[in-house]
Amino acid sequence: MIFISEQYEDLDYTNYPNDLDDNITYQDASADTQSLVTQYYNLKSAGSDSEANALVEANPILKTIIINAETMQRFNDRTIALERFYMSDVQSYIMNAAHYKGVWNASTKYQRYDFVTYSINSKPYSFECIQLNTPIGTLPTNASYFIQITLQGEQGVSGTGLSTRGVWDISVQYYKDDCVAYDNKLWFALQDNIGQTPIEDSTYWEFLLQLKQQVAVSSTQPTDQVAGDLWYQIL
């Protein structure tokens, strides 16, 4: 049986490393199979290769008993594939295995290690395909074919020490020691407040750190960003 490796196109009898090969459990000829084995070798001796192959196809058990050139080539190709992979190709394979395919499309064929973006309740999530051959149209939420990469937890309450609260919002209730970004600076709350703009000499906010670049934490990307600015999307 010819498998053909995608990674090593010159090795016809292995799928590795793109997929695992089917392994055969070999056995000795028994009283029940000896006549078939003898018939096979008599046909090969007579030069009747096509008839010998037909006999094997009609009696699959012979594939677990007979050792021929194809059997040895299967072992050889699999060994070469393993040696090549771990000697020189494993790092490159890992680095290039993952491919971002953009937003999930129902008409696209996805393969293992493909990454897609898919929205759930209007929020974008990232998923990785985990199967070699995934049926076209399979939703990323199907755990048999995809795993979710994006992790999301619930908003935590303010605690002890500085609590990061993202970009200052006039409508948000802040508590003592909450930390916000405003006017390209970081500020921390001196006391509970809402609607109090972080400014110098404020009784509600204390200047903490001047930012060399804009760092935005919001659900939508700011329109005034320049090269070097950072944006962390809230999902």
Contacts in CASP RR format, 6 or more apart in sequence:
PFRMAT RR
TARGET T0000
AUTHOR 0000-0000-0000
METHOD contacts of the structure
MODEL  1
MIFISEQYEDLDYTNYPNDLDDNITYQDASADTQSLVTQYYNLKSAGSDS
EANALVEANPILKTIIINAETMQRFNDRTIALERFYMSDVQSYIMNAAHY
KGVWNASTKYQRYDFVTYSINSKPYSFECIQLNTPIGTLPTNASYFIQIT
LQGEQGVSGTGLSTRGVWDISVQYYKDDCVAYDNKLWFALQDNIGQTPIE
DSTYWEFLLQLKQQVAVSSTQPTDQVAGDLWYQIL
1 13 0 8 1.000
1 22 0 8 1.000
2 12 0 8 1.000
2 13 0 8 1.000
3 12 0 8 1.000
3 13 0 8 1.000
3 14 0 8 1.000
3 15 0 8 1.000
3 21 0 8 1.000
4 11 0 8 1.000
4 12 0 8 1.000
4 15 0 8 1.000
5 11 0 8 1.000
5 14 0 8 1.000
5 15 0 8 1.000
5 16 0 8 1.000
5 17 0 8 1.000
5 18 0 8 1.000
5 77 0 8 1.000
5 81 0 8 1.000
6 15 0 8 1.000
6 18 0 8 1.000
7 16 0 8 1.000
7 17 0 8 1.000
7 18 0 8 1.000
7 81 0 8 1.000
7 85 0 8 1.000
7 89 0 8 1.000
7 93 0 8 1.000
8 14 0 8 1.000
8 16 0 8 1.000
8 80 0 8 1.000
8 81 0 8 1.000
8 84 0 8 1.000
11 77 0 8 1.000
11 80 0 8 1.000
11 81 0 8 1.000
12 73 0 8 1.000
12 77 0 8 1.000
13 70 0 8 1.000
13 73 0 8 1.000
13 74 0 8 1.000
13 76 0 8 1.000
13 77 0 8 1.000
13 78 0 8 1.000
14 21 0 8 1.000
14 74 0 8 1.000
14 77 0 8 1.000
14 78 0 8 1.000
14 81 0 8 1.000
15 21 0 8 1.000
16 78 0 8 1.000
16 81 0 8 1.000
16 82 0 8 1.000
16 85 0 8 1.000
17 81 0 8 1.000
17 85 0 8 1.000
17 89 0 8 1.000
17 93 0 8 1.000
18 132 0 8 1.000
19 132 0 8 1.000
21 74 0 8 1.000
21 78 0 8 1.000
24 63 0 8 1.000
24 64 0 8 1.000
25 64 0 8 1.000
26 64 0 8 1.000
26 65 0 8 1.000
26 67 0 8 1.000
27 64 0 8 1.000
27 65 0 8 1.000
28 65 0 8 1.000
29 37 0 8 1.000
29 65 0 8 1.000
33 61 0 8 1.000
33 62 0 8 1.000
33 65 0 8 1.000
36 55 0 8 1.000
36 59 0 8 1.000
36 61 0 8 1.000
36 62 0 8 1.000
37 62 0 8 1.000
37 65 0 8 1.000
37 66 0 8 1.000
39 55 0 8 1.000
40 52 0 8 1.000
40 55 0 8 1.000
40 56 0 8 1.000
40 62 0 8 1.000
40 66 0 8 1.000
43 49 0 8 1.000
43 51 0 8 1.000
43 52 0 8 1.000
43 55 0 8 1.000
44 52 0 8 1.000
55 62 0 8 1.000
56 62 0 8 1.000
56 63 0 8 1.000
56 66 0 8 1.000
85 93 0 8 1.000
97 113 0 8 1.000
98 113 0 8 1.000
98 114 0 8 1.000
98 115 0 8 1.000
98 128 0 8 1.000
99 113 0 8 1.000
99 114 0 8 1.000
99 115 0 8 1.000
100 114 0 8 1.000
100 115 0 8 1.000
100 116 0 8 1.000
101 108 0 8 1.000
101 110 0 8 1.000
101 114 0 8 1.000
101 115 0 8 1.000
101 116 0 8 1.000
102 115 0 8 1.000
102 116 0 8 1.000
102 117 0 8 1.000
103 116 0 8 1.000
103 117 0 8 1.000
103 118 0 8 1.000
104 116 0 8 1.000
104 117 0 8 1.000
104 118 0 8 1.000
104 127 0 8 1.000
104 139 0 8 1.000
104 140 0 8 1.000
106 136 0 8 1.000
106 137 0 8 1.000
107 136 0 8 1.000
107 137 0 8 1.000
108 136 0 8 1.000
109 134 0 8 1.000
109 136 0 8 1.000
110 116 0 8 1.000
110 129 0 8 1.000
110 134 0 8 1.000
110 138 0 8 1.000
110 145 0 8 1.000
111 129 0 8 1.000
111 132 0 8 1.000
111 133 0 8 1.000
111 134 0 8 1.000
112 129 0 8 1.000
112 130 0 8 1.000
112 131 0 8 1.000
112 132 0 8 1.000
112 134 0 8 1.000
113 128 0 8 1.000
113 129 0 8 1.000
114 128 0 8 1.000
114 129 0 8 1.000
115 126 0 8 1.000
115 127 0 8 1.000
115 128 0 8 1.000
115 129 0 8 1.000
115 149 0 8 1.000
116 126 0 8 1.000
116 127 0 8 1.000
116 129 0 8 1.000
116 140 0 8 1.000
116 146 0 8 1.000
117 124 0 8 1.000
117 125 0 8 1.000
117 126 0 8 1.000
117 127 0 8 1.000
118 124 0 8 1.000
118 125 0 8 1.000
118 126 0 8 1.000
118 127 0 8 1.000
118 139 0 8 1.000
118 140 0 8 1.000
118 141 0 8 1.000
119 125 0 8 1.000
120 141 0 8 1.000
123 235 0 8 1.000
124 150 0 8 1.000
124 235 0 8 1.000
125 140 0 8 1.000
125 148 0 8 1.000
125 149 0 8 1.000
125 150 0 8 1.000
125 152 0 8 1.000
125 235 0 8 1.000
126 148 0 8 1.000
126 149 0 8 1.000
126 150 0 8 1.000
127 140 0 8 1.000
127 141 0 8 1.000
127 146 0 8 1.000
127 147 0 8 1.000
127 148 0 8 1.000
127 149 0 8 1.000
127 150 0 8 1.000
128 146 0 8 1.000
128 147 0 8 1.000
128 149 0 8 1.000
129 145 0 8 1.000
129 146 0 8 1.000
130 145 0 8 1.000
130 146 0 8 1.000
130 147 0 8 1.000
131 144 0 8 1.000
131 145 0 8 1.000
134 145 0 8 1.000
134 146 0 8 1.000
135 145 0 8 1.000
138 145 0 8 1.000
138 146 0 8 1.000
139 146 0 8 1.000
140 146 0 8 1.000
140 148 0 8 1.000
150 235 0 8 1.000
152 235 0 8 1.000
158 165 0 8 1.000
158 175 0 8 1.000
158 176 0 8 1.000
158 177 0 8 1.000
158 178 0 8 1.000
159 177 0 8 1.000
160 177 0 8 1.000
161 177 0 8 1.000
162 177 0 8 1.000
162 178 0 8 1.000
162 179 0 8 1.000
162 188 0 8 1.000
163 175 0 8 1.000
163 177 0 8 1.000
163 178 0 8 1.000
163 179 0 8 1.000
164 179 0 8 1.000
164 217 0 8 1.000
165 172 0 8 1.000
165 174 0 8 1.000
165 178 0 8 1.000
165 179 0 8 1.000
165 180 0 8 1.000
166 179 0 8 1.000
166 180 0 8 1.000
166 181 0 8 1.000
166 217 0 8 1.000
166 218 0 8 1.000
167 180 0 8 1.000
167 181 0 8 1.000
167 182 0 8 1.000
167 216 0 8 1.000
167 217 0 8 1.000
167 218 0 8 1.000
168 180 0 8 1.000
168 181 0 8 1.000
168 182 0 8 1.000
168 187 0 8 1.000
168 197 0 8 1.000
168 198 0 8 1.000
170 195 0 8 1.000
170 197 0 8 1.000
171 194 0 8 1.000
171 195 0 8 1.000
172 194 0 8 1.000
173 192 0 8 1.000
173 194 0 8 1.000
174 180 0 8 1.000
174 189 0 8 1.000
174 192 0 8 1.000
174 193 0 8 1.000
174 194 0 8 1.000
175 189 0 8 1.000
175 192 0 8 1.000
176 189 0 8 1.000
176 190 0 8 1.000
176 191 0 8 1.000
176 192 0 8 1.000
177 188 0 8 1.000
177 189 0 8 1.000
178 188 0 8 1.000
178 189 0 8 1.000
179 186 0 8 1.000
179 187 0 8 1.000
179 188 0 8 1.000
179 189 0 8 1.000
179 208 0 8 1.000
180 186 0 8 1.000
180 187 0 8 1.000
180 188 0 8 1.000
180 189 0 8 1.000
180 198 0 8 1.000
181 187 0 8 1.000
181 211 0 8 1.000
181 215 0 8 1.000
181 216 0 8 1.000
181 217 0 8 1.000
182 197 0 8 1.000
182 198 0 8 1.000
183 198 0 8 1.000
184 210 0 8 1.000
184 211 0 8 1.000
184 213 0 8 1.000
184 214 0 8 1.000
185 198 0 8 1.000
185 207 0 8 1.000
185 208 0 8 1.000
185 209 0 8 1.000
185 210 0 8 1.000
185 211 0 8 1.000
186 207 0 8 1.000
186 208 0 8 1.000
186 209 0 8 1.000
186 211 0 8 1.000
187 198 0 8 1.000
187 205 0 8 1.000
187 206 0 8 1.000
187 207 0 8 1.000
187 208 0 8 1.000
188 205 0 8 1.000
188 206 0 8 1.000
188 208 0 8 1.000
189 204 0 8 1.000
189 205 0 8 1.000
189 206 0 8 1.000
190 202 0 8 1.000
190 203 0 8 1.000
190 204 0 8 1.000
190 205 0 8 1.000
190 206 0 8 1.000
191 203 0 8 1.000
191 204 0 8 1.000
193 204 0 8 1.000
193 205 0 8 1.000
196 202 0 8 1.000
196 204 0 8 1.000
196 205 0 8 1.000
197 205 0 8 1.000
198 204 0 8 1.000
198 205 0 8 1.000
198 207 0 8 1.000
199 205 0 8 1.000
200 207 0 8 1.000
213 228 0 8 1.000
213 229 0 8 1.000
213 230 0 8 1.000
214 222 0 8 1.000
214 224 0 8 1.000
214 225 0 8 1.000
214 226 0 8 1.000
214 229 0 8 1.000
214 230 0 8 1.000
215 229 0 8 1.000
215 230 0 8 1.000
215 231 0 8 1.000
215 232 0 8 1.000
216 222 0 8 1.000
216 225 0 8 1.000
216 229 0 8 1.000
216 230 0 8 1.000
216 231 0 8 1.000
216 232 0 8 1.000
217 231 0 8 1.000
217 232 0 8 1.000
217 234 0 8 1.000
218 231 0 8 1.000
218 232 0 8 1.000
218 233 0 8 1.000
218 234 0 8 1.000
219 233 0 8 1.000
219 234 0 8 1.000
219 235 0 8 1.000
221 231 0 8 1.000
221 233 0 8 1.000
222 229 0 8 1.000
222 231 0 8 1.000
225 231 0 8 1.000
END
